[in-house]
Amino acid sequence: MIAWSQHAASRTSRLRPSAIREILKLTQRGEVISFAGGLPAPDLFPVAAIREASERILSKRGAVSLQYSTTEGDPELRAWVASRYAGVRPEGVQIVSGSQQGLDLVGKCYLDPGDVVAVAAPTYPGALRAFEAYEVRFRAVEIDEDGMVPESLAEALESGVKLIYVIPDFDNPTGATLSLPRRHAIVDLARAHGVPILEDSPYSDLRFEGDPLPYLVDLAPDVVIHAGTFSKTMVPGFRLAWLAATPEALAPVTRAKQAADLHTSTFTQMLALEVARGGSLDGQIAKVCEHYGSRRDIMLAALDRELAGVSGFRWTRPHGGMFIWVSGPDEFDTTSTAHAAIEAGVAYVPGEAFYADRRRTDGLRLSYSVASPEQIEVGIARLAAIFRAA
Amino acid sequence: MIAWSQHAASRTSRLRPSAIREILKLTQRGEVISFAGGLPAPDLFPVAAIREASERILSKRGAVSLQYSTTEGDPELRAWVASRYAGVRPEGVQIVSGSQQGLDLVGKCYLDPGDVVAVAAPTYPGALRAFEAYEVRFRAVEIDEDGMVPESLAEALESGVKLIYVIPDFDNPTGATLSLPRRHAIVDLARAHGVPILEDSPYSDLRFEGDPLPYLVDLAPDVVIHAGTFSKTMVPGFRLAWLAATPEALAPVTRAKQAADLHTSTFTQMLALEVARGGSLDGQIAKVCEHYGSRRDIMLAALDRELAGVSGFRWTRPHGGMFIWVSGPDEFDTTSTAHAAIEAGVAYVPGEAFYADRRRTDGLRLSYSVASPEQIEVGIARLAAIFRAA
């Protein structure tokens, strides 16, 4: 008989279950309107295009598509990915099994125990979890509606940082987009301090308004490892994403990937490439943007109407992506109101999960990607009632 | 400008590229007969069944099959996996992205830097790579035609071991199968010392002769984490496998999996379950066994004919799986003859790669899974000529 928990490696004490997944389990009970998940809307999945692609691949290249393949990824898919960037060559693309694996492998290759990662406060909890497995510490950097604040990052860098983690577009959870001057300022800081940036960019294609801004990796391929994905533009169920950087930056990542899972599914790589090349991906992205954009408008209008009168509350106005961040008064505790909200039939993610130190509780994340217009109206009204009562 | 190699984490110095993959690259040049790869024969893939499964899933459950899903894996697939074992419950199954990820996650959860892993010498290099990323040391255990030698394992355990890694059936690279008395002896040793066993079982279903022996996890679910896979029985391109153990043993593994890649592809899980349930998997396995069994016979006959006269050479006679292990005289160097062999148009994997300390060079691995009968005859004759000359 093994006492498994006593036998476990020291790093496992850092592996916390996801607070979001716990909330999501609760929302599956009964008639809860969920603004909690970060799920793409399944009605928009390009099922017909995938069905055709699957039929074509299995009828013409069945054996190849189901065999082992290279650790780096399908050469044609790597070339397709590289063509989406100004500063990336196909040899600088590593296919991974979802962006989360990209974050994990960068952590595995570039973070020793005790190293410091600079992250926005709040930031994506999946990134915190990926890096925590390597027994690192976090340094919180301020973030506002123009994204990560360079002055705050500069301070962090002075105290010693090994990696900077940035979500440039339609941030999870704040919805913020890093302004162009700040993009330049942040890569300049990274260069000056010799500290690499991990640019996590799952939402960048989902822009409803304004002009696209250059990726950090295109501004500064010498200091940036970029993570992109099909999860939000095509489907998440393939678990298909990529890292894009210089071949030098990715050399250890490819070796780590080989040790971690040999390679990403040959079949889903070929499926995604076939769908992307079929020309339907841009139309698909336009459809997703229109859908999410209209839901964002409805949610912002509902917040303006229902929550404007509740003292101390404010919220972000994202130009794309899936998330709005709501802040209450400083002493407000969104963790304790979350349970009351679920009892009232509405779910959100309490802000606590987005802070490395879990100290701030005044924020919460709302997702507008899967709720219907009516659910958004009803759900925001219910939330406002709870916040007024609290 | 970042000096990436200087910036890398200490563990990356352990991440060596795969010697086998380097050999495989060479075999793609020209007319090389390859006994080097561990690839399943692609002509045997159940492409028609997968095509039908894909069509059924995408037409009826398209949205669900392409959405995010749970970290543990598809509940129905977990139940199907559990039903293949005597001592495993569905809650004790964690779906992973290929067995390699299973090895990596067990390493991540149960190995601290400096810990010792007991491995057969020789053993599967992918396991060495997975564990090396966690900065462990290896303790070599003897292996013969009846598998890992319990007396040698007992000695290793006396000196302090954190994990025992065992391939019970048709070992990679030796082809050995662990005898029933040794299975009992090894789980008894693990229990007595309170050291868990990782049972890596990718080939167990590919038995050509003799009766199946019980899995270690069925003999001792209290001390064993078992890894099984669809890669050798269905297709490797899905990257779909599982760990089976007690829920306590897998609790940290599930959290580590969440941090590593959220979950395994929803779509490939549903595809594999549909094919497995369609009833064609047992027929598929029988077809693979018949094919590999006849190839093994041809290769053994060729070795008996061509190599019997070459002094000091001997080879194993596997009862299943994909590999024969050839040993030369003690001073023989299969690494240096590998290049001559490739020039003569035949490839194998030099034995060096299968030893944690890379000290022994007298062995080599032959795979009979993909070569044609004629290629086997010609290739073994070429090899014998080279060994005679060396």
Interface residues (C-beta under 8 A of the other chain):
Chain A: M1 I2 A3 W4 S5 H7 A8 A9 S10 R11 T12 L15 R16 P17 S18 R21 L39 P40 P42 D43 F45 V47 I50 R51 S54 E55 L58 S59 G62 A63 V64 S65 L66 Q67 Y68 S69 T71 S97 G98 Q100 Q101 D104 K108 C109 Y110 L111 D112 D115 G126 R129 A130 E132 A133 Y134 K162 R191 G194 V195 P196 D222 V223 S231 V235 P236 G237 F238 R239 T246 E248 A249 A251 P252 R255 A256 Q258 A259 A260 D261 L262 H263 T264 S265 T266 F267 T268
Chain B: M1 I2 A3 W4 S5 H7 A8 A9 S10 R11 T12 L15 R16 P17 S18 R21 L39 P40 P42 D43 F45 V47 I50 R51 S54 E55 L58 S59 G62 A63 V64 S65 L66 Q67 Y68 S69 T71 V96 S97 G98 Q100 Q101 D104 K108 C109 Y110 L111 D112 D115 G126 R129 A130 E132 A133 Y134 K162 R191 G194 V195 P196 D222 V223 S231 V235 P236 G237 F238 R239 T246 E248 A249 A251 P252 R255 A256 Q258 A259 A260 D261 L262 H263 T264 S265 T266 F267 T268
